[in-house]
Structure formats: C-alpha cells, structure tokens
C-alpha cells in the first residue's frame, strides 16, 4: 500500500472493495465501496450522496488482531486466497 490518496478521476477501486474515501476541502474521511459505478457507505449499504473525490486502500489489520484469522477464513471461502 502506498499510503497516497488516489483521485477518482485517475483510477477507481475494484467493485465491492471497501476503501478509505476523502473529499476535497474536507478534513474528515470515511469508508466506501463502488456498487455498479456508484459509491456506497458500507454501514448503511445505501448510495452516498457526497461523492468522494479521493480514495486509498485500507491498511492491513494488525497481525495479532483477533479478527485477522476470521478475515482470512472469509477470503478463503470467497476464493480470494488459496
């Protein structure tokens, strides 16, 4: 992960990939994902009225995080990991 904000005009994340999102001129950030070309808020699964201007991938969870194994199991079930 580069840790750099990516303008949505340059590149978009994969569909359904939850990423950090930001808005030009605002100090807050959030999480979002693309669903058929529209940004959605993962907490409410509804279109986000405030379309983000930038995004970046989420960082990896801490190695000792109790949810890390659960996340890996979910990825294996989806076929994302061997």
N, CA, C and O atoms as a MOPAC input file, in Angstrom:
PM7 MOZYME 1SCF
protein

 N      0.84200 1    -1.17700 1     0.00000 1
 C      0.00000 1     0.00000 1     0.00000 1
 C      0.88400 1     1.23500 1     0.00000 1
 O      1.84400 1     1.32600 1     0.76400 1
 N      0.55500 1     2.16700 1    -0.85000 1
 C      1.39500 1     3.35300 1    -0.97100 1
 C      1.08100 1     4.40600 1     0.08700 1
 O      1.94800 1     5.21600 1     0.41100 1
 N     -0.12500 1     4.41800 1     0.62800 1
 C     -0.49500 1     5.42600 1     1.60100 1
 C     -0.80400 1     6.77100 1     0.97700 1
 O     -0.92100 1     7.76800 1     1.69000 1
 N     -0.93600 1     6.82000 1    -0.31700 1
 C     -1.24000 1     8.06400 1    -1.02500 1
 C     -2.69500 1     8.05300 1    -1.47800 1
 O     -3.22500 1     7.02000 1    -1.88700 1
 N     -3.32700 1     9.21400 1    -1.39900 1
 C     -4.68800 1     9.34600 1    -1.88800 1
 C     -4.69500 1     9.26800 1    -3.41500 1
 O     -3.83700 1     9.84900 1    -4.08000 1
 N     -5.66000 1     8.55300 1    -3.95400 1
 C     -5.80100 1     8.37200 1    -5.40600 1
 C     -7.04400 1     9.14700 1    -5.84800 1
 O     -8.14200 1     8.86200 1    -5.37000 1
 N     -6.89400 1    10.12500 1    -6.75500 1
 C     -8.07400 1    10.84700 1    -7.23300 1
 C     -9.00700 1     9.89500 1    -8.01000 1
 O     -8.54500 1     9.04800 1    -8.77400 1
 N    -10.30700 1    10.04800 1    -7.80300 1
 C    -11.25500 1     9.17600 1    -8.50900 1
 C    -11.23200 1     9.44000 1   -10.01700 1
 O    -11.70000 1     8.61500 1   -10.80200 1
 N    -10.68900 1    10.58700 1   -10.41300 1
 C    -10.57500 1    10.88900 1   -11.84300 1
 C     -9.44000 1    10.10800 1   -12.49300 1
 O     -9.41300 1     9.95600 1   -13.71500 1
 N     -8.48200 1     9.60100 1   -11.67100 1
 C     -7.36100 1     8.82800 1   -12.21100 1
 C     -7.63900 1     7.33500 1   -12.22900 1
 O     -7.32200 1     6.64800 1   -13.20000 1
 N     -8.23300 1     6.83600 1   -11.14900 1
 C     -8.44700 1     5.38400 1   -11.03900 1
 C     -9.48200 1     5.13400 1    -9.96000 1
 O     -9.58800 1     5.88500 1    -8.99000 1
 N    -10.24500 1     4.06500 1   -10.14500 1
 C    -11.24900 1     3.66400 1    -9.15800 1
 C    -10.86800 1     2.30500 1    -8.56900 1
 O    -10.18800 1     1.51400 1    -9.22200 1
 N    -11.30300 1     2.03400 1    -7.33800 1
 C    -11.04400 1     0.70800 1    -6.76300 1
 C    -11.91500 1    -0.34300 1    -7.44000 1
 O    -12.85500 1    -0.00900 1    -8.16100 1
 N    -11.60000 1    -1.60400 1    -7.20800 1
 C    -12.43700 1    -2.68900 1    -7.71900 1
 C    -13.82000 1    -2.59900 1    -7.09400 1
 O    -13.97200 1    -2.13300 1    -5.96400 1
 N    -14.81500 1    -3.04200 1    -7.82800 1
 C    -16.17900 1    -3.05800 1    -7.31300 1
 C    -16.23900 1    -3.88000 1    -6.02100 1
 O    -15.64500 1    -4.95600 1    -5.94300 1
 N    -16.93500 1    -3.39100 1    -5.03800 1
 C    -17.15600 1    -4.01300 1    -3.72300 1
 C    -15.92400 1    -3.98700 1    -2.81200 1
 O    -15.99800 1    -4.49500 1    -1.69300 1
 N    -14.80700 1    -3.41900 1    -3.24200 1
 C    -13.63300 1    -3.30400 1    -2.37400 1
 C    -13.84500 1    -2.12100 1    -1.42100 1
 O    -13.96800 1    -0.98100 1    -1.86900 1
 N    -13.88700 1    -2.38400 1    -0.13000 1
 C    -14.06000 1    -1.30200 1     0.84000 1
 C    -12.73000 1    -0.56700 1     0.98500 1
 O    -11.68900 1    -1.16800 1     1.25200 1
 N    -12.79700 1     0.74500 1     0.80000 1
 C    -11.60800 1     1.58900 1     0.82800 1
 C    -11.86600 1     2.81100 1     1.69800 1
 O    -13.00900 1     3.11400 1     2.04000 1
 N    -10.79000 1     3.50800 1     2.05200 1
 C    -10.92900 1     4.80700 1     2.71800 1
 C    -11.27800 1     5.82500 1     1.64400 1
 O    -10.73100 1     5.77900 1     0.54200 1
 N    -12.18300 1     6.74000 1     1.95700 1
 C    -12.56800 1     7.77800 1     0.99900 1
 C    -12.40900 1     9.14200 1     1.63600 1
 O    -12.53400 1     9.29400 1     2.85100 1
 N    -12.13200 1    10.13000 1     0.80700 1
 C    -11.98800 1    11.50100 1     1.25800 1
 C    -12.61600 1    12.45200 1     0.25900 1
 O    -12.87400 1    12.10000 1    -0.89200 1
 N    -12.85200 1    13.65800 1     0.72600 1
 C    -13.48800 1    14.67400 1    -0.08600 1
 C    -12.60100 1    15.89900 1    -0.10700 1
 O    -12.12900 1    16.33200 1     0.94500 1
 N    -12.36000 1    16.46800 1    -1.27700 1
 C    -11.52300 1    17.65700 1    -1.39000 1
 C    -12.11500 1    18.77700 1    -0.53800 1
 O    -13.31700 1    19.03800 1    -0.57900 1
 N    -11.25500 1    19.42900 1     0.22900 1
 C    -11.68400 1    20.54700 1     1.04000 1
 C    -12.31000 1    20.16900 1     2.37300 1
 O    -12.72000 1    21.05300 1     3.12500 1
 N    -12.39500 1    18.87700 1     2.68500 1
 C    -12.95400 1    18.44100 1     3.96800 1
 C    -11.88200 1    17.72500 1     4.76600 1
 O    -10.99600 1    17.09200 1     4.19300 1
 N    -11.95600 1    17.82100 1     6.07300 1
 C    -10.94500 1    17.20400 1     6.93200 1
 C    -11.33200 1    15.80600 1     7.38300 1
 O    -10.50800 1    15.11600 1     7.98300 1
 N    -12.54700 1    15.36700 1     7.11700 1
 C    -12.95600 1    14.03500 1     7.56400 1
 C    -12.74500 1    13.00000 1     6.46000 1
 O    -12.66200 1    13.33100 1     5.27700 1
 N    -12.66200 1    11.75700 1     6.87600 1
 C    -12.54600 1    10.64600 1     5.94500 1
 C    -13.58200 1     9.60000 1     6.34000 1
 O    -14.15600 1     9.66400 1     7.42700 1
 N    -13.81300 1     8.65600 1     5.46500 1
 C    -14.76200 1     7.59800 1     5.75000 1
 C    -14.38100 1     6.34400 1     4.99200 1
 O    -13.28200 1     6.23600 1     4.44800 1
 N    -15.30400 1     5.40300 1     4.96500 1
 C    -15.11800 1     4.18300 1     4.18000 1
 C    -16.22500 1     4.13000 1     3.14600 1
 O    -17.32700 1     4.63300 1     3.36700 1
 N    -15.92000 1     3.52100 1     2.02400 1
 C    -16.91000 1     3.39000 1     0.97400 1
 C    -16.52800 1     2.27800 1     0.02400 1
 O    -15.42200 1     1.74000 1     0.08600 1
 N    -17.45900 1     1.93700 1    -0.86000 1
 C    -17.19100 1     0.95900 1    -1.91300 1
 C    -18.03900 1     1.30700 1    -3.12400 1
 O    -19.04100 1     2.01400 1    -3.01900 1
 N    -17.62000 1     0.80100 1    -4.27100 1
 C    -18.36700 1     1.02900 1    -5.50800 1
 C    -19.32200 1    -0.12900 1    -5.75600 1
 O    -18.96100 1    -1.29600 1    -5.60600 1
 N    -20.53900 1     0.21500 1    -6.13500 1
 C    -21.56700 1    -0.77400 1    -6.49000 1
 C    -22.17600 1    -0.31000 1    -7.80200 1
 O    -22.94900 1     0.64700 1    -7.83200 1
 N    -21.82700 1    -0.98700 1    -8.88000 1
 C    -22.30400 1    -0.62100 1   -10.22400 1
 C    -22.04300 1     0.85100 1   -10.54100 1
 O    -22.90900 1     1.56000 1   -11.05200 1
 N    -20.80700 1     1.29200 1   -10.21800 1
 C    -20.38600 1     2.64500 1   -10.56200 1
 C    -20.82100 1     3.73600 1    -9.60900 1
 O    -20.52600 1     4.90700 1    -9.84400 1
 N    -21.52400 1     3.38100 1    -8.52300 1
 C    -21.96300 1     4.38000 1    -7.55000 1
 C    -21.33200 1     4.07900 1    -6.20000 1
 O    -21.26900 1     2.92700 1    -5.77200 1
 N    -20.86500 1     5.13400 1    -5.53300 1
 C    -20.27400 1     4.97500 1    -4.20800 1
 C    -21.34900 1     4.67200 1    -3.19400 1
 O    -22.43600 1     5.24900 1    -3.23400 1
 N    -21.04500 1     3.76000 1    -2.28100 1
 C    -21.96400 1     3.41200 1    -1.20400 1
 C    -21.23100 1     3.43200 1     0.12800 1
 O    -20.01700 1     3.24000 1     0.19600 1
 N    -21.99100 1     3.66700 1     1.17300 1
 C    -21.48700 1     3.63300 1     2.53100 1
 C    -21.66100 1     2.21500 1     3.04900 1
 O    -22.78700 1     1.71800 1     3.06300 1
 N    -20.57900 1     1.52800 1     3.48300 1
 C    -20.71700 1     0.13100 1     3.90500 1
 C    -21.53600 1    -0.04800 1     5.18000 1
 O    -21.99500 1    -1.15700 1     5.45500 1
 N    -21.72900 1     0.99800 1     5.95700 1
 C    -22.50600 1     0.86700 1     7.19200 1
 C    -24.00200 1     0.82300 1     6.92800 1
 O    -24.74100 1     0.18700 1     7.67900 1
 N    -24.45600 1     1.48200 1     5.88500 1
 C    -25.89200 1     1.53000 1     5.61300 1
 C    -26.26500 1     0.90300 1     4.26800 1
 O    -27.44900 1     0.73700 1     3.97400 1
 N    -25.27300 1     0.55600 1     3.45200 1
 C    -25.48500 1    -0.08000 1     2.13900 1
 C    -26.40800 1     0.73100 1     1.24300 1
 O    -27.18500 1     0.17100 1     0.47000 1
 N    -26.31900 1     2.04300 1     1.35000 1
 C    -27.11100 1     2.92500 1     0.50400 1
 C    -26.16100 1     3.84500 1    -0.25600 1
 O    -25.02800 1     4.06000 1     0.17500 1
 N    -26.61900 1     4.39000 1    -1.39000 1
 C    -25.75400 1     5.32500 1    -2.11900 1
 C    -25.34100 1     6.49600 1    -1.23200 1
 O    -26.12700 1     6.99100 1    -0.42400 1
 N    -24.10400 1     6.92400 1    -1.39800 1
 C    -23.56600 1     8.04900 1    -0.64500 1
 C    -23.85600 1     9.32200 1    -1.43200 1
 O    -23.42300 1     9.46100 1    -2.57600 1
 N    -24.59100 1    10.25200 1    -0.81900 1
 C    -24.94000 1    11.49600 1    -1.50200 1
 C    -23.71000 1    12.36400 1    -1.74900 1
 O    -23.66300 1    13.11000 1    -2.72700 1
 N    -22.72400 1    12.27100 1    -0.87600 1
 C    -21.48500 1    13.04300 1    -1.01300 1
 C    -20.44300 1    12.17800 1    -1.71000 1
 O    -19.75200 1    11.39000 1    -1.06300 1
 N    -20.33000 1    12.32000 1    -3.00000 1
 C    -19.40700 1    11.50600 1    -3.76200 1
 C    -17.96200 1    11.87000 1    -3.43300 1
 O    -17.57900 1    13.03500 1    -3.53500 1
 N    -17.14900 1    10.87000 1    -3.03400 1
 C    -15.75200 1    11.16000 1    -2.69500 1
 C    -14.95500 1    11.61900 1    -3.90600 1
 O    -15.27600 1    11.29000 1    -5.04800 1
 N    -13.90900 1    12.38900 1    -3.62800 1
 C    -13.00700 1    12.85200 1    -4.68200 1
 C    -11.71300 1    12.04700 1    -4.71000 1
 O    -10.99200 1    12.05200 1    -5.70800 1
 N    -11.42000 1    11.34600 1    -3.59200 1
 C    -10.18000 1    10.57800 1    -3.47400 1
 C    -10.45000 1     9.29500 1    -2.69300 1
 O    -11.42800 1     9.19700 1    -1.95100 1
 N     -9.56100 1     8.31200 1    -2.87500 1
 C     -9.67200 1     7.05300 1    -2.12600 1
 C     -8.28800 1     6.45700 1    -1.94500 1
 O     -7.34200 1     6.83700 1    -2.63400 1
 N     -8.17400 1     5.50900 1    -1.00100 1
 C     -6.94600 1     4.72000 1    -0.83600 1
 C     -7.32900 1     3.38200 1    -0.21400 1
 O     -8.32500 1     3.29900 1     0.50500 1
 N     -6.54900 1     2.33100 1    -0.48400 1
 C     -6.84300 1     1.02700 1     0.12000 1
 C     -6.75000 1     1.09200 1     1.64300 1
 O     -6.00300 1     1.89800 1     2.19900 1
 N     -7.51200 1     0.24300 1     2.29800 1
 C     -7.42200 1     0.12300 1     3.74700 1
 C     -6.10200 1    -0.53800 1     4.11400 1
 O     -5.61200 1    -1.38700 1     3.37000 1
 N     -5.52300 1    -0.16600 1     5.23900 1
 C     -4.29800 1    -0.84300 1     5.67100 1
 C     -4.61500 1    -2.26800 1     6.11800 1
 O     -5.75900 1    -2.58500 1     6.44400 1
 N     -3.60100 1    -3.11500 1     6.12900 1
 C     -3.77700 1    -4.48400 1     6.62700 1
 C     -4.03700 1    -4.42900 1     8.12800 1
 O     -3.50600 1    -3.55400 1     8.81300 1
 N     -4.84500 1    -5.35100 1     8.65000 1
 C     -5.07600 1    -5.36100 1    10.09700 1
 C     -3.81600 1    -5.78300 1    10.83200 1
 O     -2.93800 1    -6.40700 1    10.23700 1
 N     -3.71000 1    -5.45500 1    12.11000 1
 C     -2.54800 1    -5.90000 1    12.88700 1
 C     -2.45800 1    -7.42100 1    12.89300 1
 O     -3.47900 1    -8.10900 1    12.89300 1
 N     -1.24600 1    -7.93600 1    12.89800 1
 C     -1.03700 1    -9.38700 1    12.83000 1
 C     -1.65300 1   -10.12000 1    14.00300 1
 O     -2.09900 1   -11.25700 1    13.84700 1
 N     -1.69100 1    -9.50000 1    15.18200 1
 C     -2.23200 1   -10.17600 1    16.34500 1
 C     -3.70400 1    -9.85200 1    16.58600 1
 O     -4.26100 1   -10.20200 1    17.62700 1
 N     -4.32100 1    -9.19200 1    15.63300 1
 C     -5.73100 1    -8.82900 1    15.75600 1
 C     -6.59100 1   -10.08900 1    15.77600 1
 O     -6.42700 1   -10.96300 1    14.92400 1
 N     -7.49400 1   -10.19000 1    16.72800 1
 C     -8.32200 1   -11.39500 1    16.85100 1
 C     -9.21900 1   -11.59900 1    15.63900 1
 O     -9.72800 1   -12.69900 1    15.42300 1
 N     -9.41900 1   -10.53900 1    14.83900 1
 C    -10.27200 1   -10.67000 1    13.65400 1
 C     -9.48700 1   -11.06500 1    12.41400 1
 O    -10.09200 1   -11.39500 1    11.39400 1
 N     -8.15900 1   -11.04300 1    12.46700 1
 C     -7.35600 1   -11.35900 1    11.28200 1
 C     -7.64200 1   -12.75800 1    10.76700 1
 O     -7.83400 1   -12.93900 1     9.56400 1
 N     -7.67400 1   -13.74100 1    11.63500 1
 C     -7.93700 1   -15.11400 1    11.21000 1
 C     -9.32700 1   -15.22900 1    10.61400 1
 O     -9.52100 1   -15.92500 1     9.61700 1
 N    -10.30100 1   -14.54800 1    11.21700 1
 C    -11.65900 1   -14.57700 1    10.70200 1
 C    -11.71000 1   -13.97800 1     9.29700 1
 O    -12.37900 1   -14.52200 1     8.41800 1
 N    -11.00700 1   -12.86100 1     9.07800 1
 C    -10.97400 1   -12.23500 1     7.76400 1
 C    -10.33600 1   -13.16100 1     6.74500 1
 O    -10.82600 1   -13.26400 1     5.62000 1
 N     -9.25000 1   -13.84100 1     7.11100 1
 C     -8.60400 1   -14.77600 1     6.19100 1
 C     -9.54300 1   -15.92600 1     5.85500 1
 O     -9.59800 1   -16.35600 1     4.70200 1
 N    -10.28300 1   -16.43500 1     6.84000 1
 C    -11.24600 1   -17.50100 1     6.57500 1
 C    -12.32300 1   -17.04100 1     5.60100 1
 O    -12.71700 1   -17.79700 1     4.71300 1
 N    -12.80300 1   -15.80800 1     5.75800 1
 C    -13.81800 1   -15.28200 1     4.85000 1
 C    -13.27500 1   -15.18400 1     3.42900 1
 O    -13.97600 1   -15.51100 1     2.47100 1
 N    -12.03400 1   -14.73700 1     3.29000 1
 C    -11.42600 1   -14.63000 1     1.95800 1
 C    -11.27600 1   -16.00800 1     1.31900 1
 O    -11.53500 1   -16.17100 1     0.12700 1
 N    -10.85800 1   -17.00200 1     2.11000 1
 C    -10.71800 1   -18.35200 1     1.56100 1
 C    -12.06400 1   -18.87100 1     1.06000 1
 O    -12.14100 1   -19.48100 1    -0.00600 1
 N    -13.12500 1   -18.62700 1     1.83400 1
 C    -14.44800 1   -19.09300 1     1.42000 1
 C    -14.92000 1   -18.42500 1     0.14100 1
 O    -15.62100 1   -19.04300 1    -0.66000 1
 N    -14.53800 1   -17.15700 1    -0.06100 1
 C    -14.90600 1   -16.45300 1    -1.28500 1
 C    -14.00700 1   -16.83200 1    -2.44200 1
 O    -14.32600 1   -16.53300 1    -3.59300 1
 N    -12.87400 1   -17.49200 1    -2.15900 1
 C    -11.93400 1   -17.85900 1    -3.21300 1
 C    -10.89700 1   -16.80900 1    -3.48900 1
 O    -10.19800 1   -16.88900 1    -4.49900 1
 N    -10.77000 1   -15.79300 1    -2.59700 1
 C     -9.78900 1   -14.72600 1    -2.79500 1
 C     -8.38100 1   -15.16300 1    -2.40900 1
 O     -7.40300 1   -14.61400 1    -2.91600 1
 N     -8.26800 1   -16.15300 1    -1.50900 1
 C     -6.96400 1   -16.64800 1    -1.06700 1
 C     -6.93100 1   -18.15900 1    -1.23400 1
 O     -7.96400 1   -18.82400 1    -1.15500 1
 N     -5.74500 1   -18.69500 1    -1.46600 1
 C     -5.64300 1   -20.16500 1    -1.59700 1
 C     -5.93600 1   -20.89200 1    -0.30300 1
 O     -5.88900 1   -22.12100 1    -0.26100 1

